[in-house]
Amino acid sequence: MNIQVNGRRIQLNEHEITIGELLESYNVTKRISVVEHNKEIIKKEEYEQTKITNGDTLEIVHFVGGG
């Protein structure tokens, strides 16, 4: 499956994956991230149910603490 994440094309070996699983594979904490899936902001509660399909576009923003 081919998708675009933050402007970069990537190929996944999985044929079915959710946004939650993708974030986990990138070690991104769900509670401090925002995901846009095909130009629609997805609620955090929906990450585990929202499936990613071939050709989808995602923008992932995660916040990092610091000073």
PyMOL commands that set and color helices and strands:
alter all, ss='L'
color gray80, all
select helices_A, chain A and resi 19-25+30-32+44-46
alter helices_A, ss='H'
color red, helices_A
select strands_A, chain A and resi 2-5+8-11+17-18+33-37+40-42+51-52+57-62
alter strands_A, ss='S'
color yellow, strands_A
deselect
rebuild
show_as cartoon
